[in-house]
Amino acid sequence: MPNGNDPHTINPKELVAWPRIAAIAAMLSFSLPTFITGLEIHQSSSVSNTLWALVIGSVILTIIGGAMGTIGVKSRLSSYLLVKIAFGNAGAGIVNIAFALSLIGWFGVNIDLFSNAVVRLLSAEFNIIVPEWPIDIAAGCAMLITTLYGFKAINVLASIMIPILAAVTGMMLFGALDTMPLVDFINLEKSAQLSLEDGVAAIVGSVIIGAIILPDITRFSKQKSGGVYTSFIAYMVIELLVIFVAVFAAAAMQETEILSLMLALNLGFSAFFIVIAGSWILNSLNLYSTALSVEATFPHWHKKWGIVLLGVVGIGAAFINILDMFISFLAFLSDIFVPVAGVIIVDAIFIKPHAYNAKTLINNSNFSMPAFTAWFVGAAYAVGNGPVFNVSISGITVIDAIILTAIIYSLFVKAASAKPVIQQ
């Protein structure tokens, strides 16, 4: 049973039914980045390639998220503590800092997107002109306060908002159907500048980090199958449906920008629910996961003051707009730590499944050379594929990187176990 005095374990009273966890994961699909991903794919891809990219990308995300989510359920550990077991305490410190930098960066980026959307909607619907900076501060503070109250606050907010967001997405779908029958959309002829492989990569790349850190929320599942169900609902059902609605609505209304699309569909005030609620949940979860990563690296920090500090950094970055130049860096960080999933999945499922528990962290190793080497090779491949060389099996760099990392890690562990251990 979990020990309430152990910071690495969960009190049984904190466990919830898997549908409530799936609601949080599904909420992320209603965020602005998800809709924007659909619009960008629609602009540059044929209808056939778009639909196949949606299905294939969703399957890939479901498999990765299901594996990571299940590891979280069984271990009751956050993704950052899982990294500690796989990479060792010192090795995990580097990985977790990369996670924290990326997530706090996305926290600022999403505040920027949020404030810009609110300013435009206020102007279009109510003829109210306001600057963005007060909205940056107000939105960031609301997201920060939600995070301070932890997983339960995020869970409650998601449970309240998801029916509303589902209804608004339904309004978008039926509004588009009034303009274009579904059969006309399927038969729509468009030039395909974007290949099927690139379309799949866009779908996967926009959500892969969320799939990797899924243990942060699935560890609260009462049911052992909660990780698989959460991943399926989030990526194979909701994510796929939301992006399809965005693509179909964009084709029907001939719009290429999300807010213009919402206004063209006469959503008006309803658009605020997608902008506000989706961004609120997404950024609260970003900040929550950032706090977990820092806590895993610096276990003696004051958690609540740390969350406040991280939130202020994210708000400040959005406020001065330095994140406009940070996007390319975030993409680089994604390439760097996406292969981490390859190490954790192979390690937790095939190599040492019994080691993934809180007791291992008491006498955890300091550094895993096989894990670190495999991660380095996988990350180097992800960064170099395209700019330096073009070698791909699946056509999707991040997936190839995960598979490559998993294979190399397995081989290194096997080679290490074949040699006698020399005590220092």
N, C-alpha and C positions, 0 to 999 in steps of 0.2 A: 504494500500500500504506500502511496506517496506520504512522505514525511513533511508536515507543515513547516518544520524548522529548516528544511533543506531548500535553498533558493533555486535549485535545479529541478524541483518537482512541483507537481500541481496538486492542489487540494481537491479531493473528490467532489466537493461542493461546486467547484468551478466548471465541471464537465457539463456539456450541453448536448442535445440531440443533433445529429449531423445536419438536418435541414437548416438549422440556424447558422451553422458554419458555412454551409453552401450558399446561404443568403448573402453573407459577407463577400465571398469569392465572386458570386454572380453580380453583386453591386458594382464591381470594378468594370464590368462589361458596359455599364451605362455611362461611363466617363467620356469626356470629350476626346481623349486620345483614341478610344476605340472607334467612335464614329468617324474621326478624321482618317484613321487607317483605311476604313471602308471607302471613303471618298477618294483617297489617293490611289487606291488600287483600281477603282472604277475609271478614273481619268485615263489610265495608261494601259488597261488590259481589256481583252475581249470578254464578252459575257461568259463564254465557256470556260476560259482560263480563270476568271474570277470565281466562278462557282466551284471548280475543282480545287482551286487554291484554298477556298474556305473549308472544304471538307478535309483535304489532306492536312492542312495546318491545324485544324481542330483535333484531328486524330493524334497528331504528334504531341500537341500540348496536353491532351488527355492522358496519354501514356506517361509522359514525364511527370506531370502533376500528380497522377495517380500513384506512381512509385514514390515520389517525395512525400506526398500527403500520407501515405500508408506508413512510411518510416516514422513520420511525426506522431501518428496515432499510437504506434507500438512502443515508441521510446518515451513519449510525453516530453520531448525536448524540442526547443526551437531550432530553426535551421542553423543558427550560429553555433549552438552547442554541438550539433551534429558535425559541423565543420571541425570543431575541436577534437572530436573522437577520430575523425578520418585523418586530419593533418597534424595532430598534436597541438599542445598549447601555444608554442611559439609560432608554428606554421600557420595556425588558425588566426593569429593576431593580424597577419598581413592580409589574409583573405577577408576577414571581417571588416577591416578598415576600408577595403575596396567596396564591400557591400554598403557600408555606411555612407561613403562619399557619393556613390551612385544614387542611393535612395534620398539623401538630403538634397541632392541636386534636382532630382525629379520633384521633390516637394516644392522647391522654388519655381521650377518650370510650370508645374500645374497651377500654382497661384497666379503666375503671369497669364496663363491661358484663361483662368477663371475670371480675373479682374477685367481682362480685355472683353470677354464675352458679356459680362454684366454691364459694362459701360455701353456696349453696342446695343444690347437689348433695352436698356433704360432709355437710350436715345430714340430707338426705333418705335418702341411701344408707348412711351409716356412723354417723349420729348424732354427728358431730363438729362442735362449734361453735367457729368461729374468727372473729376480726375480719377486716375486708376489707383493712386497711392493709398487713399483711405480704404479702398476695397481690399488692396493687398494686406493691409494691417488687420482689418476686421476679419477677413476670411482666414488669414493665418492664425489669428488668436482663437477663433472658433474651432479650427481643426486641432490646435494645440490643446485646448481645454478638453476636447473629446478624448484625445490621446491620454491625457493625464488620468482619466478615469478608467483607462485600460480596455481590455478586450470586451468586457461586458457593455461598456458604453458604445463601442463601435458596433457590437452585435445588436443592441437595441435600436440604434439609428438605422442600421441596415434593414432590420425587420419592419420598421415603420415605412421606410422609403421605397423598398423594392416593389410593392404593389402599385405605388403611384408611378414609378418610373416605367414599369411594365405597361401600364395604361397609356402613358405618353408615347412610348415606343409603338404601341398598337395604333394610336391616333396617327402617327407618322406613316405607318404601313397602309392604313385604310385611306388616308389622304392621298397617298401615291397611287393606290389602286383606282381611285376616282379619276385620275388623269391618264394612267396607262395600265391596261390589262396585263396580267402576269405573262400571258402567252406572247404579247408584243415585246416584253422585256427579254424573254428567252430567245426570241428570234431577232433581237436587235443586232445590227451589224456595226461593229466598231473596229478600228485599227488596234492592233495589239503591240504596242511598244514594249510592254512589260511581259516577260516570259512567264510561263507557269511556275518555274522554279523560283523566280524573283518574287512572284505573288505569294507563294508559300512562305518564303523567307520573311516577307513583310508581316504576314499574319503571325508567324512564330516569334519573330524578333520583337514585336510590340508587346508580347505577353510573357515571354520566356522567363523573365526575372521573377514575375509573380508566381509562376509554376514552381520555380526552384525554392522560393521561400514559403511555399504553401504550408510546411510543417508549423509555421508560426501560429496558424489558426487551427489546423486539423488536430494538433496535440490536445485540444480541448474536447474532442469528440468522444461521446460515451460509447459509440459503436466502433468496433474494430474495422468495419468496412467504410467508415466515414470518409477516409482519404480518397478512396476510389469513387464513391458517390459524389463527393464534393467536386472532384476534378471533372467528372462526367457532366454534371449539371453546369458547372462554370464554363467549361470550354467546348464541350460537344453540343450543348443545347443553347445556353444564353449567349455566349460569345459569338457563336456561329449565327444565331438569329439576329442579334443586334447589328453585326456587320452586314448581313444580308439586307436588312431593312435600310441601312444607310446607303448601300449600293443601289438598291431598287429605287429608293426615293430620289437619289441624285439623278438616276437615269430618267425617271418620270418627270421631274421638275427641271431638268437640264441645269442643275446648279452644281458647282464644284467646291463650295465653301459651306461649312456646317451651319453657321448662324443664318446665312442667306437662305439656306435650305429650310430651316425651321420657320423662318418668317414667310417664305413662299408657300409653305403648307398651312399658314395661318395658325400655327401653334401658339404664337404670342406668349402669354404668361406661362403656359405649360412648359415652354422651353426652359424657363427658370428652374424647373424641377430637375431636368437633366443636367443643367450646368451646375446648379448649387449642390444638389444631393450627390450626384456622381462624383464631383470634385471633392466634396467634403469627405466622403467615405474613403476615396482613393488616397487622399493626402493624410488622413488620420492613420490609415494602415501603413503608408510610407513612413510616417514619423514613428509609429509604434515599432515597426520592423527595424528602423534605424536605431532606436533606443535599445532593442534586444541585441543588436550587433555590437554596440558600444559596451553594453553591460557584460556580454560574453568575453570581451577583450579586457575590460577593466571592471572586474566583479565587485570592487569595493566602492564604486562611485555611488553617489546619491541619485537614485533613479529619477525621482520627480524633478529635481533641479536639473538633471541632465536632459530630460525631455524638454524642459523650458529653454535651456541653452540651445539645443539642436533646433527647436522650433524658431527661436529668434534668428539663428543663423540662416535658416531657410527663408524666413520672411525678409530679412535684410538683403539676401541675394536677389530675391524677386523685386524688392523695392528699388534697387539701383540697377536692375536689368543686366547684371553681369552674366546672367545665365544664357543670354543670347549667343555668347561665344562658348558656352559650356556644353552645348548639345553634342558637338563632335567628341568632346572628352567623355561624355556619358556613354556614347556609342562604343568608344574605345574600352571603357571599363566593362561594358556588357560582354564584349569579346573576351576580356581578361577573365571574368569569373563565371561565365556560363559553363565552361568545362568542369567546374567544381561539381556539378550534378553528376557527371560521369563517374567521378571518384566515389561520391557518397552512395549512389545507387548500387554500384557493384560491391562496395565494401559492406554496406548494411544488409544487402540481400544475399550475396553469394560468399563473401570472404569471411567476415566475422560478425554475423547477425546478432550473436549473443552479447556482443560488446556494446551495443547501442542502448545504454541505460545510464541513469544518473550515477550509479556506483562506479562506472568506468572513469568518470570525471575526477573522482577522488585521487586516484593514482594514475592519471592519464599520462601517456608518453609526451615528451616535450616536442619531438619533431619526427615526422614521417617522411623519409626521403623518397620512397616510392610514390606517395601521394603528391608530394611537391614537384617531383620530376615529371610525372604524368600531367599534372596541371600546367606546368610550364610549356610542355610540348603542345598540348591542346590549345592553350592560349596563343602560343606563337603561330600555330597553324591558322587560328581564327583571325588574327591580326594580319598575317601575311597573305592569306588567300585572296586574290584579287589584285592588290597593289604590287605584290612581289611575284606571285605565281598563280596559276589557275588549275587546281587539282581538286576534284570533288566527285564523290560517289553518289550522294543523294541529291546534289544540286543545291543544298542548303548548308551554308558554312557552319552555322552554330550546331546543327545536328551532327554533321561530320566531326566537328570538334569534340562533342560529347562522346561519340562512339570511339573516336581515336583515343581520347583520354582514358576511357574505360578499358580498352584493350591493353594499352601501355601499362596502366596501373596493375591489371591482373597479371601481366607477364613479369613486372618488377617484383610484385609480392611473391609470386611463385619462385622466382630466381632467388629472392632473399631468404625464403623459407628452406631452400635446398642447401644453404650454406650454414655452417655452425655459427652460433652467436658468440661473439667475443665480448666478454665483460670488460668494461673500462675500469 
